[in-house]
Amino acid sequence: MKDLAFEHGVIFINGVELERVSNIQWQKHPKFEGVFTKNLFLGKDCGNNLSAMLVKIEPNCEIGNHIHEGKAELHEVICGEGNTLVNQKGIVYKPGVISFIPGDVPHSVKAGDTGMVLLAKFTPPLG
């Protein structure tokens, strides 16, 4: 997958620099093979309002059907392509697509042949 502008970015919270994105390591997802996350910030970093992460899905891999109990999620597709099912409704994911998933709604995401990177935001925050 091509170099991401995000990798050269800086995270600010309330005007204060928190971290350089390149300093944050990708973590292997504990449940889904070929899926990696990069926690940009957690609830404890911003008054427990929001959390955000980059999600990298390798080619033809997927985040299987799951829910986030009581947590709404917003996906912004950064690069790559794939498909998602939200409450059994299909959406084509490609750069520029933004998808809101209410809390407690089942959803899954599958990357296409080139893989995919999403910016995922959660409220209330994860962690």
SETI-422504 format. One record per residue: chain; z negated, y negated, x of N, C-alpha, C in turn; residue in three letters; residue number from 1. Coordinates in pm, whole numbers, padded with zeros to 5 digits. Layout:
BEGIN
['A', [Z, Y, X], [Z, Y, X], [Z, Y, X], 'ALA', NUM],
...
//
This chain:
BEGIN
['A', [00000, 00117, 00085], [00000, 00000, 00000], [00000, -00124, 00090], 'MET', 1],
['A', [00073, -00224, 00049], [00086, -00344, 00133], [-00047, -00415, 00151], 'LYS', 2],
['A', [-00051, -00502, 00251], [-00170, -00581, 00281], [-00206, -00668, 00161], 'ASP', 3],
['A', [-00332, -00673, 00125], [-00376, -00750, 00010], [-00432, -00885, 00052], 'LEU', 4],
['A', [-00391, -00991, -00016], [-00446, -01124, 00013], [-00597, -01124, -00001], 'ALA', 5],
['A', [-00649, -01043, -00094], [-00794, -01034, -00113], [-00867, -00995, 00015], 'PHE', 6],
['A', [-00805, -00911, 00095], [-00870, -00863, 00217], [-00901, -00976, 00314], 'GLU', 7],
['A', [-00834, -01089, 00300], [-00856, -01204, 00388], [-00941, -01311, 00320], 'HIS', 8],
['A', [-00993, -01280, 00202], [-01065, -01377, 00122], [-01212, -01390, 00157], 'GLY', 9],
['A', [-01272, -01489, 00092], [-01414, -01517, 00107], [-01474, -01524, -00033], 'VAL', 10],
['A', [-01591, -01467, -00050], [-01660, -01469, -00179], [-01762, -01583, -00177], 'ILE', 11],
['A', [-01756, -01669, -00279], [-01852, -01777, -00297], [-01924, -01757, -00429], 'PHE', 12],
['A', [-02054, -01783, -00430], [-02131, -01783, -00554], [-02205, -01914, -00559], 'ILE', 13],
['A', [-02179, -01989, -00666], [-02241, -02121, -00685], [-02218, -02212, -00564], 'ASN', 14],
['A', [-02097, -02204, -00508], [-02059, -02290, -00397], [-02106, -02246, -00261], 'GLY', 15],
['A', [-02179, -02136, -00255], [-02233, -02088, -00128], [-02156, -01962, -00086], 'VAL', 16],
['A', [-02113, -01959, 00039], [-02041, -01842, 00088], [-02133, -01721, 00092], 'GLU', 17],
['A', [-02090, -01615, 00027], [-02167, -01491, 00024], [-02121, -01394, 00132], 'LEU', 18],
['A', [-01990, -01371, 00139], [-01939, -01267, 00228], [-01789, -01281, 00244], 'GLU', 19],
['A', [-01739, -01233, 00354], [-01595, -01219, 00375], [-01555, -01081, 00324], 'ARG', 20],
['A', [-01449, -01077, 00246], [-01408, -00950, 00185], [-01380, -00845, 00292], 'VAL', 21],
['A', [-01322, -00886, 00404], [-01288, -00790, 00509], [-01411, -00724, 00571], 'SER', 22],
['A', [-01529, -00784, 00555], [-01652, -00725, 00608], [-01711, -00618, 00516], 'ASN', 23],
['A', [-01662, -00608, 00395], [-01713, -00511, 00298], [-01631, -00383, 00309], 'ILE', 24],
['A', [-01697, -00273, 00327], [-01629, -00144, 00346], [-01590, -00082, 00212], 'GLN', 25],
['A', [-01475, -00014, 00211], [-01436, 00066, 00095], [-01528, 00188, 00088], 'TRP', 26],
['A', [-01571, 00222, -00031], [-01656, 00338, -00055], [-01581, 00440, -00139], 'GLN', 27],
['A', [-01590, 00565, -00099], [-01528, 00672, -00178], [-01602, 00684, -00310], 'LYS', 28],
['A', [-01527, 00691, -00420], [-01590, 00707, -00551], [-01659, 00843, -00554], 'HIS', 29],
['A', [-01783, 00849, -00604], [-01856, 00976, -00601], [-01801, 01084, -00694], 'PRO', 30],
['A', [-01722, 01044, -00792], [-01677, 01140, -00893], [-01525, 01163, -00893], 'LYS', 31],
['A', [-01446, 01060, -00864], [-01302, 01070, -00880], [-01231, 01070, -00744], 'PHE', 32],
['A', [-01159, 01178, -00717], [-01086, 01195, -00591], [-00974, 01093, -00580], 'GLU', 33],
['A', [-00959, 01033, -00461], [-00852, 00937, -00437], [-00882, 00798, -00492], 'GLY', 34],
['A', [-01009, 00773, -00527], [-01050, 00642, -00580], [-01155, 00584, -00487], 'VAL', 35],
['A', [-01138, 00455, -00454], [-01228, 00385, -00363], [-01268, 00252, -00424], 'PHE', 36],
['A', [-01390, 00208, -00398], [-01438, 00080, -00450], [-01490, -00007, -00336], 'THR', 37],
['A', [-01481, -00137, -00360], [-01533, -00235, -00267], [-01611, -00335, -00351], 'LYS', 38],
['A', [-01746, -00325, -00348], [-01830, -00413, -00428], [-01827, -00554, -00369], 'ASN', 39],
['A', [-01769, -00646, -00443], [-01760, -00785, -00396], [-01892, -00857, -00414], 'LEU', 40],
['A', [-01955, -00839, -00530], [-02090, -00888, -00550], [-02154, -00815, -00667], 'PHE', 41],
['A', [-02286, -00814, -00665], [-02365, -00744, -00767], [-02440, -00846, -00852], 'LEU', 42],
['A', [-02503, -00797, -00956], [-02580, -00884, -01044], [-02689, -00961, -00970], 'GLY', 43],
['A', [-02755, -00895, -00874], [-02863, -00960, -00800], [-02813, -01080, -00720], 'LYS', 44],
['A', [-02682, -01085, -00693], [-02626, -01195, -00616], [-02599, -01319, -00700], 'ASP', 45],
['A', [-02598, -01304, -00834], [-02555, -01417, -00919], [-02638, -01431, -01046], 'CYS', 46],
['A', [-02767, -01418, -01035], [-02852, -01436, -01152], [-02833, -01332, -01259], 'GLY', 47],
['A', [-02788, -01213, -01219], [-02768, -01102, -01311], [-02669, -01132, -01423], 'ASN', 48],
['A', [-02564, -01210, -01390], [-02462, -01246, -01488], [-02338, -01157, -01486], 'ASN', 49],
['A', [-02299, -01112, -01367], [-02169, -01047, -01351], [-02170, -00964, -01224], 'LEU', 50],
['A', [-02087, -00861, -01220], [-02059, -00792, -01094], [-01908, -00777, -01085], 'SER', 51],
['A', [-01858, -00767, -00962], [-01714, -00756, -00941], [-01686, -00662, -00826], 'ALA', 52],
['A', [-01578, -00585, -00840], [-01538, -00493, -00734], [-01387, -00479, -00733], 'MET', 53],
['A', [-01335, -00449, -00616], [-01197, -00404, -00605], [-01199, -00253, -00622], 'LEU', 54],
['A', [-01101, -00200, -00693], [-01088, -00056, -00714], [-00950, -00015, -00664], 'VAL', 55],
['A', [-00947, 00072, -00566], [-00821, 00121, -00509], [-00802, 00265, -00554], 'LYS', 56],
['A', [-00688, 00291, -00617], [-00656, 00425, -00665], [-00531, 00471, -00590], 'ILE', 57],
['A', [-00543, 00579, -00516], [-00431, 00630, -00438], [-00321, 00682, -00530], 'GLU', 58],
['A', [-00198, 00694, -00476], [-00085, 00739, -00559], [-00117, 00864, -00640], 'PRO', 59],
['A', [-00085, 00855, -00770], [-00097, 00965, -00865], [-00239, 01019, -00882], 'ASN', 60],
['A', [-00338, 00942, -00840], [-00478, 00978, -00864], [-00528, 00901, -00985], 'CYS', 61],
['A', [-00646, 00938, -01035], [-00694, 00869, -01155], [-00845, 00862, -01163], 'GLU', 62],
['A', [-00887, 00764, -01239], [-01026, 00751, -01283], [-01026, 00814, -01421], 'ILE', 63],
['A', [-01088, 00930, -01433], [-01086, 01003, -01559], [-01159, 00930, -01671], 'GLY', 64],
['A', [-01145, 00983, -01790], [-01204, 00922, -01910], [-01354, 00904, -01891], 'ASN', 65],
['A', [-01403, 00783, -01917], [-01545, 00751, -01900], [-01578, 00627, -01982], 'HIS', 66],
['A', [-01707, 00597, -01992], [-01753, 00473, -02057], [-01856, 00406, -01966], 'ILE', 67],
['A', [-01875, 00277, -01990], [-01984, 00203, -01926], [-02077, 00162, -02039], 'HIS', 68],
['A', [-02191, 00228, -02046], [-02283, 00204, -02157], [-02332, 00060, -02157], 'GLU', 69],
['A', [-02300, -00010, -02266], [-02347, -00148, -02285], [-02287, -00250, -02191], 'GLY', 70],
['A', [-02181, -00215, -02118], [-02121, -00307, -02021], [-01973, -00326, -02052], 'LYS', 71],
['A', [-01933, -00451, -02074], [-01791, -00482, -02092], [-01726, -00489, -01954], 'ALA', 72],
['A', [-01596, -00456, -01949], [-01524, -00453, -01822], [-01392, -00527, -01839], 'GLU', 73],
['A', [-01355, -00604, -01737], [-01227, -00674, -01735], [-01150, -00626, -01613], 'LEU', 74],
['A', [-01028, -00574, -01635], [-00940, -00531, -01526], [-00834, -00638, -01504], 'HIS', 75],
['A', [-00808, -00671, -01379], [-00694, -00753, -01340], [-00616, -00671, -01238], 'GLU', 76],
['A', [-00491, -00639, -01268], [-00411, -00556, -01177], [-00359, -00645, -01064], 'VAL', 77],
['A', [-00396, -00610, -00941], [-00360, -00687, -00823], [-00227, -00639, -00765], 'ILE', 78],
['A', [-00213, -00507, -00747], [-00087, -00454, -00696], [-00074, -00309, -00738], 'CYS', 79],
['A', [00048, -00259, -00730], [00077, -00123, -00771], [00100, -00115, -00921], 'GLY', 80],
['A', [00118, 00006, -00966], [00144, 00028, -01109], [00079, 00157, -01154], 'GLU', 81],
['A', [00062, 00169, -01285], [00006, 00290, -01341], [-00011, 00274, -01491], 'GLY', 82],
['A', [-00100, 00353, -01545], [-00125, 00351, -01690], [-00274, 00362, -01714], 'ASN', 83],
['A', [-00316, 00309, -01827], [-00454, 00325, -01869], [-00456, 00366, -02015], 'THR', 84],
['A', [-00561, 00432, -02053], [-00589, 00461, -02193], [-00720, 00393, -02226], 'LEU', 85],
['A', [-00718, 00307, -02325], [-00838, 00239, -02372], [-00854, 00276, -02519], 'VAL', 86],
['A', [-00961, 00350, -02548], [-00985, 00395, -02685], [-00862, 00467, -02740], 'ASN', 87],
['A', [-00799, 00549, -02656], [-00682, 00631, -02686], [-00553, 00552, -02706], 'GLN', 88],
['A', [-00551, 00424, -02662], [-00430, 00341, -02671], [-00378, 00318, -02529], 'LYS', 89],
['A', [-00249, 00347, -02507], [-00190, 00336, -02375], [-00150, 00194, -02339], 'GLY', 90],
['A', [-00171, 00157, -02213], [-00129, 00028, -02160], [-00064, 00054, -02025], 'ILE', 91],
['A', [00052, -00007, -02000], [00116, 00000, -01870], [00049, -00104, -01781], 'VAL', 92],
['A', [-00002, -00060, -01667], [-00067, -00149, -01571], [00033, -00183, -01460], 'TYR', 93],
['A', [00050, -00313, -01436], [00131, -00364, -01326], [00076, -00501, -01291], 'LYS', 94],
['A', [00112, -00556, -01176], [00055, -00685, -01135], [00068, -00791, -01244], 'PRO', 95],
['A', [-00041, -00861, -01266], [-00046, -00965, -01368], [-00107, -00920, -01500], 'GLY', 96],
['A', [-00121, -00790, -01522], [-00181, -00740, -01646], [-00332, -00758, -01637], 'VAL', 97],
['A', [-00389, -00807, -01746], [-00535, -00823, -01759], [-00577, -00746, -01884], 'ILE', 98],
['A', [-00678, -00663, -01872], [-00721, -00578, -01983], [-00872, -00587, -01999], 'SER', 99],
['A', [-00917, -00622, -02120], [-01060, -00628, -02152], [-01099, -00499, -02222], 'PHE', 100],
['A', [-01208, -00438, -02174], [-01257, -00313, -02231], [-01402, -00336, -02274], 'ILE', 101],
['A', [-01429, -00339, -02404], [-01566, -00359, -02451], [-01659, -00248, -02402], 'PRO', 102],
['A', [-01786, -00276, -02398], [-01884, -00176, -02361], [-01876, -00055, -02453], 'GLY', 103],
['A', [-01906, 00061, -02400], [-01913, 00185, -02475], [-01778, 00235, -02527], 'ASP', 104],
['A', [-01667, 00181, -02476], [-01534, 00225, -02518], [-01476, 00318, -02410], 'VAL', 105],
['A', [-01434, 00439, -02449], [-01378, 00531, -02350], [-01246, 00479, -02293], 'PRO', 106],
['A', [-01230, 00497, -02161], [-01108, 00454, -02095], [-01085, 00535, -01967], 'HIS', 107],
['A', [-00959, 00537, -01924], [-00920, 00603, -01800], [-00806, 00522, -01738], 'SER', 108],
['A', [-00786, 00540, -01607], [-00680, 00468, -01537], [-00613, 00566, -01442], 'VAL', 109],
['A', [-00480, 00572, -01445], [-00404, 00659, -01354], [-00302, 00574, -01280], 'LYS', 110],
['A', [-00303, 00585, -01146], [-00207, 00514, -01063], [-00073, 00587, -01063], 'ALA', 111],
['A', [00033, 00510, -01044], [00166, 00566, -01031], [00193, 00610, -00888], 'GLY', 112],
['A', [00320, 00621, -00853], [00363, 00673, -00723], [00325, 00586, -00604], 'ASP', 113],
['A', [00297, 00458, -00626], [00263, 00368, -00515], [00114, 00338, -00507], 'THR', 114],
['A', [00034, 00393, -00598], [-00108, 00359, -00602], [-00129, 00229, -00675], 'GLY', 115],
['A', [-00254, 00183, -00679], [-00287, 00062, -00755], [-00419, 00005, -00705], 'MET', 116],
['A', [-00430, -00128, -00712], [-00557, -00194, -00685], [-00588, -00285, -00803], 'VAL', 117],
['A', [-00712, -00274, -00852], [-00762, -00356, -00963], [-00878, -00440, -00916], 'LEU', 118],
['A', [-00893, -00556, -00976], [-01018, -00631, -00967], [-01091, -00602, -01098], 'LEU', 119],
['A', [-01207, -00538, -01089], [-01286, -00503, -01207], [-01413, -00586, -01210], 'ALA', 120],
['A', [-01440, -00647, -01326], [-01560, -00729, -01344], [-01640, -00670, -01460], 'LYS', 121],
['A', [-01773, -00674, -01446], [-01860, -00613, -01546], [-01966, -00713, -01591], 'PHE', 122],
['A', [-01991, -00714, -01723], [-02100, -00792, -01776], [-02162, -00715, -01894], 'THR', 123],
['A', [-02295, -00699, -01897], [-02387, -00725, -01788], [-02343, -00650, -01663], 'PRO', 124],
['A', [-02389, -00695, -01548], [-02341, -00639, -01421], [-02383, -00496, -01396], 'PRO', 125],
['A', [-02303, -00428, -01313], [-02343, -00301, -01256], [-02434, -00336, -01137], 'LEU', 126],
['A', [-02534, -00258, -01114], [-02619, -00274, -00996], [-02689, -00405, -00978], 'GLY', 127],
//
